[in-house]
Amino acid sequence: MRVQTKTKTKTKTKAMMRNRKQDAHLIIRKKFCRFCVDKLRTIDYKDIKKLEAFISDRGKIVSARFSGNCAKHQRRIAEAVKKARFLALLPYTGA
């Protein structure tokens, strides 16, 4: 029995090593803040086309992790989206 458990652990270890090697080949692209790159000072709540890029299909504000925005601009985007929703420029839910 001990021999079987040793072989099982060895095969698990080999499989784990294969997965690590495969993961090492994946290229992770650095996300960047679109507003910092374009050097935009303000985020306008009336610019619906730009704000729609940061809203999901269901109407939720996309997190900075997925959009790639810095914390400063993510706060401003959230503020602009909320203003646009209040003025009925954007829907509260995805429709």
N, C-alpha and C positions, 0 to 999 in steps of 0.2 A: 504494500500500500504506500509506503513512503516513497518508493520509486515513482509511482504514478503521480503523486502530488508534486514531486520535484519536476517532473516533466511538464506538468500543467503550469507551474509557475514559470518555467523557462519559456514555454510557448507564449504565455501572457506577456512576459518581458520582451520577447522578440517582436510580438505584435505591437506593443507600445513603442518600441524603438522605430519600427517601420512608420507608424503614425507620426512620430516626431520628425522623422526625416521628410515625410511628405509635407508636413506643416511648415518646415523650414523653407520649402520652395515657394510658398505663397508670398506674393509681394503685397505689402500693406501700404496703400497710398495715403500720404499725409493729407488730412482734411485741413482746409484753410477757411478763414472768415472772408466771405465775399465783400463785406463792407470795408474791412481793413485793406484789402487788396485794391479796391477801387477808391479808397480814401474818401468815402462818403461821410459827411459830418452828421447829416440828419437822416432819419428814416421816417418818411412821410406816411401817415395813416391813409391818405387819399390815393396812394399808389397801390392799387389793388393787385395788379399783375405781379409786382415784386413780392407782396405779402402772401399771395396764393402759393408761392414756392415753399413757404414755411408752414403750410397747413396741410394736414393729412386728408385723405378722402372722407374721413368721418368728421372732419371739422376741428380736430385737435391741433394744438400748436406742436410742431415737431421739436424734439429736444435738441440741444446744442450738440450732443454726441452724434446724432444722425445728420444734422444740417452742417456741422463743422464751424459754427459761429463761435466767436469768443464770448465770454460772459457778459461783457459790456453791451455788445450788440444784440445778444440774445434777450437781455432785459428790455432793450428798446423795441425789439421786434414784438415781444409779448405785449408791451404797452400799446404799440400801434395797432396790433391785431384786435386787442380789447376795445380800443376806441372805434375802430372800423366796424366791429360787431355792434357796438352800442348805437352807432349811426346807421345801421342796416346796410352798410357797404359790403360786409361779409356775413355769411350765415353762421349761426351758433353751432349748427349740426351740418354734417355733409348731406347734401340733397342733390 
